[in-house]
Amino acid sequence: MAQVKTPAELGTEKVVWDLTAFYPAPDSAEVQADVEKLVGMLAEFERAFKGKLDTKLGQALAAQCAFTELYYHIIGYFQAASALDSVDPKLQQVRSRVQETLSMAMGQHVTFFDLEVGRMAEEAFEAQQSDDVVRHHLPMLRQIRRLAKYHLDEKVETMLTLRAPYGSAEWSDMMDELETQLRFDWDGKTLKLEEILHVVTEDADPERRAKALAVVNEGLQAQRYPYFFARTLNAIAGEGLLNDKTRGFTHPMEATNLGNMVDDATVDALHEVVERKGGELARRFYKLKARLLGLPTLRWSDRNARMPFADESVVSWEDACVTVRKAYHDFSPTLGALVDEVLDMGWVDAPPAPAKSGGAFDLTLPLPGKIESYVLLNYLGTKRDVSTLAHELGHAVHGKLAAQAQGPLMWYAPLPYAETASIFGEMLVFESLLAETHDKRARLALYMEKINEFLNSVVRQTSFSAFEKDLHGRRGNGKLAAGDMDGIWMDVTRRFYGADGEVFTYENTAHLWSYVSHFARPFYVYAYAFGELFTQSLMATRGDLGARFEPLYLELLRAGATKSAVELMAPFGLNPNEASFWERGMEASLGVWLTEAERLVSELEL
């Protein structure tokens, strides 16, 4: 493993957020004043517009934009503050109180809006479309009306909204809290989950990787974590089945697909192609990886092992920024300028810290009179961290372009294509690095790392989705025990990665489903595979479209939540409802990279 550098050595010690631009402190009088102001705006919204949307829809939308921007200001602050200090009990207490207050007010005063828009007479709806505000928001309004047949009585909808903070979200929060308490004994130390998983991924010794995976699998069971997560998933899936039946959805994924503005046929085509074609290419890659690692068969703990010739050099923060800025500017001056703004305005928090949340994210906020994008990283100077910087800045430029074009109600792209710009940003950096790398061994390392990441985003996440589909399907026949979920997990893993011994051996893997926290948000995970292949299919058209590609791509980003996947791809001559769309994305990326990696291995006689 590469030597860990300090923030001072990397140049990130001053790359931190200053959140006092929002509020002086979580419990400040300014926070309380804005919460009271927002609750008042919500109450006034109901008083002014309930029962009157058939003539005042434009005014109601303008009012909704105003209170939504204030909502983002308050909630965005607490999201950012909690990310910087995830263990401060006082902060969490204030955040919880604020969230519950605002959720209660939203449920009481805003629930009527979607219901009333959904049942509005067509004549009244059409009559108001000459209003500029209404006309701008027609994509959102039409989506609300499309979903109207699934709406319940207003009293029921209000009650469900009010109860939401105490339902599935509470189960999910409980599991997050329990996960932070997981501990694993390793080399005389007590490690957290992310620390022991780091050993599985990064240790150069295959025996230590295998031992660490055993510690994870056995430790999860010893701490009864699969039992508690099984109870959680039973509750969430059971609630979902009841909701589906009550509203009239025909299958467990339908509500998610409708909310994501994707057809069932699109999602089905994605799953079929990834399991068939992606699984085939994955097995081909992992056999090549076993050869390069000098192993006859891979254990599951070897799946993410780094190549012995991987570049372990440390990249300073300044160099990372230079690389990422150049990649964006070379493709699009428009995107490059937005990247510069995020990096130069103090909107990045880069160094790891003891109480800081792990991972990385972008928090784009359409605020009153401005749009800001806050990027959180845990930058350690690896090549992967440079890619992560490009990824999160992709989210930032996507959010800013969409918020500028669509406003606070329609800016956020549905999850399956919310990853488009972030993955595109990663690809720009990857292509830039390839163009600058001429040593064959170094190029091979780049390809192997990229393929590994791709398979984790596409094949791995689709296997997670297949696990969810099987779990939710079987939940209709009664509660599932943790052992049942172990069985589903192993069956799905073999479907995607091959039978025992074909590529992998699967010892110490049965309980690993239980630390995939995304399962508490049903059918979220397929968005990763969707986003990756959606972007790769898009990028494959650059050669044909030439100079027309960049403006078309910028318009796609500006669309936010106003267009479906099919509508977004139409200007590029693509149709995601067709299996060939997903196969093209797979072949244009994974297929090309894998062929090139195999060629380099042959030339280098490895």
C-alpha positions in Angstrom: 0.0 0.0 0.0 1.1 3.5 -0.8 2.4 5.6 2.1 -0.3 7.8 3.6 0.6 11.5 3.4 -0.7 14.2 5.8 -2.9 17.1 4.6 0.0 19.4 4.9 2.2 17.2 2.7 -0.6 16.9 0.1 -1.5 20.6 0.2 -5.1 20.1 1.4 -4.9 21.5 4.9 -6.5 24.7 3.9 -9.0 23.2 1.4 -11.9 23.2 3.8 -15.4 24.5 4.0 -16.4 27.6 5.9 -20.1 27.1 6.7 -20.5 30.3 8.6 -21.7 31.8 5.3 -24.9 29.8 6.0 -25.2 30.2 9.8 -23.0 31.0 12.7 -23.8 27.7 14.4 -26.4 24.9 14.3 -28.2 26.2 17.3 -28.0 29.8 16.4 -30.9 32.3 16.5 -30.5 32.7 12.7 -31.3 29.0 12.1 -34.4 29.2 14.4 -35.5 32.4 12.6 -35.3 30.8 9.1 -37.1 27.6 10.3 -39.9 29.8 11.7 -39.9 31.8 8.5 -40.1 28.7 6.3 -42.9 27.1 8.4 -44.8 30.4 8.0 -44.3 30.4 4.2 -45.6 26.8 4.0 -48.7 27.7 6.1 -49.3 30.7 3.8 -48.8 28.6 0.7 -51.7 26.3 1.8 -53.9 29.3 2.8 -53.3 31.1 -0.4 -53.6 28.3 -2.9 -55.4 25.2 -1.6 -58.5 24.7 -3.6 -57.5 27.5 -6.0 -54.8 25.9 -8.2 -57.2 25.8 -11.2 -56.8 29.6 -11.5 -53.6 30.4 -9.4 -51.2 27.6 -10.6 -48.5 30.1 -11.7 -48.6 32.0 -8.5 -48.4 28.8 -6.5 -45.4 27.6 -8.4 -43.6 30.9 -7.9 -44.3 30.6 -4.1 -43.1 27.0 -4.2 -39.8 28.1 -5.8 -39.3 30.7 -3.0 -39.8 28.3 -0.1 -37.9 25.5 -1.8 -34.8 27.8 -2.0 -35.0 28.6 1.7 -35.5 24.9 2.4 -32.3 24.1 0.5 -30.5 26.8 2.5 -31.5 25.3 5.9 -31.2 21.6 5.0 -28.1 22.0 2.9 -26.3 23.6 5.9 -27.2 20.7 8.2 -26.1 18.1 5.6 -22.8 19.8 5.2 -22.3 20.4 8.9 -23.1 16.8 9.7 -20.7 15.5 7.1 -17.9 17.5 8.7 -18.8 16.2 12.2 -20.8 13.0 12.1 -20.5 12.3 15.8 -21.5 15.5 17.5 -24.6 14.6 19.5 -25.7 18.2 19.9 -25.5 18.8 16.1 -27.5 15.7 15.4 -30.1 16.6 17.9 -30.6 20.0 16.4 -30.6 18.6 12.9 -33.2 16.0 13.8 -35.4 18.6 15.4 -35.2 20.9 12.4 -35.9 18.0 9.9 -38.9 16.8 11.8 -40.3 20.3 12.1 -40.0 20.9 8.4 -41.2 17.5 7.5 -44.3 18.0 9.6 -44.9 21.4 8.0 -44.4 20.1 4.5 -46.9 17.2 5.2 -49.5 19.5 6.7 -49.3 22.4 4.2 -47.9 21.1 0.8 -49.3 17.6 0.3 -52.4 19.1 -1.4 -50.4 20.5 -4.3 -49.6 17.3 -6.2 -53.1 15.9 -5.5 -54.9 19.0 -6.7 -52.7 19.3 -9.8 -53.3 15.6 -10.5 -57.1 15.8 -10.5 -57.3 19.3 -12.1 -59.7 19.3 -15.1 -57.8 19.3 -18.4 -59.6 22.5 -19.5 -58.3 24.4 -16.4 -54.8 22.9 -16.8 -54.6 24.0 -20.5 -56.1 27.4 -19.8 -53.2 28.3 -17.5 -50.4 27.3 -19.8 -50.1 30.8 -21.2 -48.6 31.8 -17.9 -44.8 31.9 -18.2 -44.2 30.1 -14.8 -46.7 27.4 -15.6 -45.3 26.9 -19.1 -41.7 26.6 -17.7 -42.8 23.9 -15.2 -44.9 21.8 -17.6 -42.6 18.8 -17.5 -43.0 18.6 -13.8 -46.7 19.2 -13.9 -47.3 16.6 -16.6 -45.3 14.1 -14.6 -47.5 14.8 -11.5 -50.6 14.3 -13.6 -49.2 11.0 -15.1 -48.8 9.7 -11.5 -52.2 10.9 -10.3 -53.8 7.6 -10.8 -51.6 6.2 -8.0 -52.6 9.0 -5.5 -54.7 8.2 -2.5 -57.2 10.3 -0.6 -55.7 13.6 0.7 -56.1 12.7 4.4 -54.3 9.4 3.7 -51.5 11.1 1.7 -51.0 13.7 4.5 -50.9 11.0 7.1 -48.3 9.1 5.1 -46.2 12.2 4.6 -46.3 13.0 8.3 -45.4 9.4 9.3 -42.5 9.2 6.7 -39.8 10.3 9.1 -40.7 7.5 11.5 -41.0 4.7 9.0 -38.4 3.1 6.6 -36.1 6.1 7.1 -35.8 5.3 10.8 -34.9 1.7 10.1 -32.3 2.9 7.7 -30.9 5.4 10.2 -30.7 2.7 12.9 -28.6 0.5 10.6 -26.3 3.4 9.8 -25.8 3.9 13.6 -25.2 0.2 14.1 -22.7 0.1 11.3 -20.6 2.8 12.9 -20.5 0.6 16.0 -19.2 -2.5 14.2 -15.7 -3.5 15.2 -13.3 -6.1 13.9 -10.1 -7.5 15.5 -7.1 -7.3 13.2 -3.3 -7.4 13.9 -3.9 -6.6 17.5 -6.0 -3.6 16.7 -9.7 -2.9 16.6 -10.9 -1.7 13.3 -14.1 -0.1 12.0 -15.9 -1.7 9.0 -14.4 0.7 6.4 -10.9 0.1 7.8 -11.0 -3.7 7.6 -12.6 -3.5 4.1 -9.6 -1.3 3.2 -7.3 -4.2 4.1 -9.4 -6.5 1.9 -9.1 -4.1 -1.0 -5.6 -2.7 -0.7 -3.3 -5.2 1.0 -0.7 -6.7 -1.4 -0.7 -10.1 0.3 -3.4 -12.5 -0.9 -3.4 -14.4 2.3 -3.9 -11.3 4.4 -6.7 -10.2 2.1 -8.4 -13.6 2.5 -8.0 -13.5 6.3 -9.4 -10.0 6.4 -12.5 -11.0 4.4 -13.0 -13.9 6.8 -12.8 -11.5 9.7 -15.4 -9.3 8.1 -17.8 -12.2 7.2 -17.5 -13.8 10.6 -17.5 -10.5 12.5 -20.8 -9.4 10.9 -22.4 -12.7 12.0 -20.9 -12.5 15.5 -22.2 -9.0 16.0 -25.7 -10.1 14.7 -25.6 -7.5 12.0 -27.2 -9.8 9.3 -30.0 -10.5 11.8 -30.7 -6.8 12.4 -30.4 -5.9 8.7 -32.7 -8.8 7.7 -35.3 -7.4 10.1 -34.9 -4.0 8.6 -35.3 -5.2 5.0 -38.3 -7.2 6.0 -39.9 -4.1 7.4 -39.0 -1.9 4.4 -40.0 -4.5 1.8 -43.2 -5.3 3.6 -44.1 -1.7 3.8 -43.3 -1.3 0.1 -45.5 -4.3 -0.9 -48.4 -2.8 1.0 -47.8 0.6 -0.6 -47.7 -1.0 -4.0 -50.9 -2.9 -3.5 -52.7 0.1 -2.1 -51.7 2.4 -4.9 -52.1 -0.1 -7.7 -48.5 -0.7 -8.8 -48.0 -4.0 -10.5 -44.5 -4.9 -9.4 -42.0 -3.7 -6.7 -39.8 -1.7 -9.1 -42.6 0.1 -10.8 -42.9 3.1 -8.4 -39.1 3.6 -8.6 -39.0 3.4 -12.4 -41.8 5.9 -12.7 -40.2 8.3 -10.3 -36.9 7.9 -12.3 -38.7 8.6 -15.6 -37.5 5.4 -17.1 -39.7 2.7 -18.8 -39.8 -0.8 -17.3 -38.6 -2.0 -20.7 -35.5 0.2 -20.3 -34.6 -1.2 -16.9 -35.3 -4.8 -18.0 -33.0 -4.3 -21.0 -30.3 -3.0 -18.7 -30.5 -5.9 -16.3 -30.6 -8.5 -19.1 -27.6 -7.1 -21.0 -25.4 -6.7 -17.9 -26.1 -10.2 -16.6 -25.5 -11.8 -20.0 -22.8 -9.6 -21.7 -21.4 -7.9 -18.6 -21.1 -11.2 -16.7 -19.3 -12.8 -19.7 -16.8 -9.9 -20.0 -16.3 -9.8 -16.2 -15.3 -13.4 -16.1 -12.9 -12.9 -19.0 -11.3 -9.9 -17.1 -11.0 -11.7 -13.8 -9.3 -14.7 -15.5 -6.8 -12.2 -16.9 -6.4 -10.6 -13.5 -5.7 -14.0 -11.9 -3.0 -14.6 -14.4 -1.3 -11.2 -13.6 -1.6 -11.8 -9.9 0.0 -15.3 -10.4 -3.0 -17.0 -8.9 -4.6 -20.2 -10.4 -8.1 -19.2 -9.1 -9.2 -16.0 -7.5 -10.7 -15.9 -4.0 -13.5 -13.3 -3.6 -11.0 -11.3 -1.5 -8.8 -10.9 -4.6 -11.6 -9.2 -6.7 -10.4 -5.7 -6.0 -6.7 -6.4 -5.5 -4.4 -3.9 -7.1 -2.0 -5.0 -9.8 1.6 -5.6 -8.6 2.8 -3.0 -11.2 0.1 -0.4 -10.3 1.3 3.2 -10.0 1.4 3.9 -6.3 2.8 7.4 -6.6 1.1 10.2 -4.6 -0.6 13.0 -6.4 -0.6 16.4 -4.6 -3.8 18.4 -4.4 -2.4 21.0 -6.7 -1.4 18.4 -9.4 -4.8 16.8 -9.1 -6.6 20.1 -9.7 -4.3 20.8 -12.7 -5.1 17.4 -14.2 -8.9 17.7 -13.7 -9.1 21.3 -14.8 -7.3 20.6 -18.0 -9.4 17.6 -18.8 -12.6 19.6 -18.4 -11.3 22.7 -20.2 -10.0 20.6 -23.2 -13.5 19.2 -23.7 -15.6 22.2 -23.0 -14.7 25.8 -21.9 -18.2 26.0 -20.4 -17.6 23.0 -18.1 -14.1 24.1 -17.4 -15.2 27.5 -16.2 -17.8 25.9 -13.8 -15.1 23.5 -12.5 -12.8 26.5 -11.9 -15.6 28.2 -9.9 -16.1 25.3 -7.6 -12.4 24.9 -7.0 -11.7 28.6 -6.5 -14.7 29.6 -4.4 -13.8 27.5 -1.3 -16.6 25.0 -2.0 -14.4 21.9 -1.6 -13.5 20.2 1.7 -10.7 17.8 0.9 -8.7 16.5 3.9 -9.8 13.5 6.0 -10.7 14.2 9.6 -11.5 12.0 12.6 -15.2 12.9 12.8 -15.7 13.6 9.1 -18.0 11.4 7.0 -16.2 8.9 4.7 -16.4 8.8 1.0 -17.2 11.8 -1.2 -20.3 13.7 -2.5 -21.4 16.9 -4.2 -24.1 19.0 -2.6 -25.5 21.4 -5.2 -27.8 24.0 -3.6 -30.2 26.3 -5.5 -30.3 29.0 -2.9 -32.1 32.4 -2.8 -30.4 34.4 -5.6 -27.5 32.0 -6.2 -26.5 28.4 -6.9 -23.6 26.8 -5.1 -22.0 23.4 -5.2 -20.2 22.0 -2.2 -17.9 19.0 -2.8 -16.7 16.8 0.1 -13.7 14.5 -0.4 -11.4 12.4 1.7 -8.3 13.1 -0.4 -5.3 10.9 0.1 -3.4 11.5 -3.1 -4.1 8.3 -5.0 -5.0 8.1 -8.7 -8.4 6.9 -7.5 -8.8 10.1 -5.5 -8.0 12.2 -8.7 -10.8 10.3 -10.4 -13.1 10.9 -7.5 -12.4 14.6 -7.7 -13.4 14.6 -11.4 -16.5 12.5 -10.5 -17.8 14.9 -7.9 -17.0 18.0 -10.0 -19.1 16.4 -12.7 -22.0 16.3 -10.3 -21.3 20.0 -9.5 -21.3 21.2 -13.1 -24.4 19.1 -13.9 -26.2 20.6 -10.9 -25.3 24.1 -11.7 -26.2 24.0 -15.3 -29.5 22.3 -14.5 -30.4 24.6 -11.7 -29.6 27.7 -13.8 -31.9 26.4 -16.6 -34.7 24.8 -14.6 -34.8 26.4 -11.2 -35.2 24.8 -7.8 -38.2 22.6 -8.6 -36.9 20.7 -11.7 -33.1 20.9 -11.5 -32.2 17.5 -10.0 -32.0 14.8 -12.6 -33.6 11.4 -11.7 -31.1 9.0 -10.2 -30.3 6.8 -13.2 -28.9 9.7 -15.2 -27.9 11.9 -12.3 -24.5 10.0 -12.6 -24.1 11.0 -16.3 -21.9 14.1 -15.8 -19.9 12.5 -13.0 -18.9 9.5 -15.0 -18.3 11.6 -18.0 -15.9 13.7 -15.9 -14.0 10.5 -14.8 -13.8 9.5 -18.5 -12.3 12.8 -19.5 -9.5 12.4 -16.9 -9.0 8.8 -17.8 -8.6 9.7 -21.5 -6.3 12.5 -20.6 -4.1 10.2 -18.5 -4.0 7.6 -21.2 -2.9 10.2 -23.8 0.0 11.2 -21.5 1.1 7.7 -20.6 3.3 5.9 -23.2 5.0 3.2 -21.1 3.1 -0.1 -21.8 3.2 -1.3 -18.3 1.8 1.9 -17.0 -0.9 1.9 -19.6 -1.8 -1.6 -18.7 -2.1 -0.5 -15.0 -4.5 2.3 -16.1 -6.7 -0.1 -18.1 -6.8 -2.8 -15.3 -7.8 -0.2 -12.7 -10.5 1.3 -14.9 -12.0 -2.0 -15.8 -12.1 -3.0 -12.2 -13.9 0.2 -11.3 -16.3 -0.2 -14.2 -17.2 -3.8 -13.2 -17.9 -2.6 -9.7 -20.2 0.1 -11.0 -22.0 -2.0 -13.6 -21.9 -5.8 -12.9 -21.6 -5.5 -9.1 -24.4 -3.0 -8.8 -26.6 -4.8 -11.1 -26.1 -8.0 -9.1 -27.1 -6.0 -6.1 -30.3 -5.0 -8.0 -31.0 -8.6 -8.9 -30.6 -9.5 -5.2 -33.2 -6.8 -4.4 -35.6 -8.1 -7.0 -35.4 -11.6 -5.7 -35.7 -10.5 -2.1 -38.7 -8.2 -2.7 -40.4 -10.9 -4.8 -40.0 -13.6 -2.1 -41.1 -11.2 0.7 -44.6 -11.4 -0.6 -44.7 -15.0 0.7 -43.7 -14.0 4.2 -40.8 -12.8 6.3 -37.3 -13.9 5.2 -34.7 -14.9 7.7 -31.0 -13.7 7.5 -30.2 -17.2 6.2 -32.7 -16.8 3.4 -31.0 -13.6 2.4 -27.6 -15.4 2.5 -29.0 -17.9 0.0 -30.3 -15.3 -2.4 -27.0 -13.4 -2.2 -24.9 -16.5 -3.1 -27.3 -17.5 -5.9 -27.1 -14.1 -7.5 -23.4 -13.9 -7.1 -22.9 -17.2 -9.0 -25.3 -16.0 -11.7 -23.1 -13.0 -12.4 -19.6 -14.2 -11.6 -19.7 -17.9 -12.4 -20.0 -21.2 -10.5 -17.6 -22.0 -7.6 -14.1 -22.4 -9.0 -14.9 -21.2 -12.5 -13.3 -17.8 -11.7 -13.8 -17.3 -8.0 -14.1 -19.4 -4.9 -16.7 -17.9 -2.5 -15.6 -18.8 1.0 -16.5 -16.2 3.6 -18.9 -14.3 1.5 -22.4 -15.4 2.6 -23.1 -12.5 5.0 -21.6 -9.7 2.9 -25.0 -8.5 1.7 -25.6 -7.1 5.1 -23.2 -4.2 4.9 -24.7 -2.9 1.6 -26.5 0.0 3.1 -28.2 1.0 -0.1 -30.5 -2.0 0.2 -32.4 0.1 2.8 -33.3 2.4 -0.1 -35.0 -0.1 -2.4 -34.0 -0.2 -6.1 -31.5 2.7 -5.8 -28.5 0.6 -6.8 -29.3 0.0 -10.5 -28.8 3.7 -11.0 -25.0 3.2 -10.9 -25.0 0.7 -13.7 -27.5 2.7 -15.7 -25.5 5.9 -15.3 -22.2 4.2 -16.4 -23.6 2.5 -19.5 -25.8 5.5 -20.3 -22.7 7.7 -20.3 -20.5 5.2 -22.3 -23.2 4.8 -25.0 -23.4 8.6 -25.1 -19.6 9.0 -25.4 -19.5 6.5 -28.2 -21.3 9.0 -30.4 -18.6 11.6 -30.2 -16.8 10.5 -33.4 -20.0 10.5 -35.4 -21.3 13.9 -34.1 -18.0 15.8 -34.1 -18.4 19.4 -33.1 -22.1 19.0 -32.6 -21.5 16.7 -29.6 -20.5 19.3 -26.9 -23.6 21.6 -27.3 -25.9 18.6 -27.4 -24.2 17.3 -24.2 -24.6 20.6 -22.4 -28.3 20.7 -23.3 -28.7 17.2 -21.8 -27.2 18.4 -18.6 -29.4 21.5 -18.5 -32.5 19.3 -18.9 -32.4 18.3 -15.2 -35.6 16.5 -14.4 -37.5 17.7 -17.4 -36.9 14.8 -19.8 -37.0 11.0 -19.7 -34.1 8.8 -20.6 -35.6 8.2 -24.1 -36.0 11.9 -24.7 -32.5 12.7 -23.5 -30.9 10.2 -25.9 -33.1 11.0 -29.0 -30.8 13.9 -30.2 -27.9 11.5 -30.2 -29.8 9.0 -32.3 -29.9 6.5 -29.4 -32.8 4.5 -27.8 -32.2 3.1 -24.3 -35.3 0.9 -24.6 -33.3 -1.3 -27.0 -30.8 -3.9 -25.7 -28.4 -2.7 -28.4 -28.1 0.6 -26.6 -26.7 -1.0 -23.5 -24.6 -3.5 -25.5 -23.0 -0.6 -27.4 -22.1 1.1 -24.2 -20.6 -2.1 -22.9 -18.6 -2.8 -26.1 -17.4 0.8 -26.5 -15.9 0.9 -23.1 -15.3 -2.4 -21.3 -14.9 -4.4 -24.5 -12.3 -2.0 -25.9 -10.4 -1.6 -22.7 -10.3 -5.4 -22.1 -9.1 -6.1 -25.6 -6.4 -3.5 -25.2 -5.3 -4.9 -21.8 -5.1 -8.4 -23.2 -3.0 -7.0 -26.1 -0.6 -5.3 -23.7 -0.3 -8.4 -21.6 0.7 -10.4 -24.7 3.2 -7.8 -25.8 4.8 -7.5 -22.4 4.8 -11.4 -22.1 3.3 -11.2 -18.6 
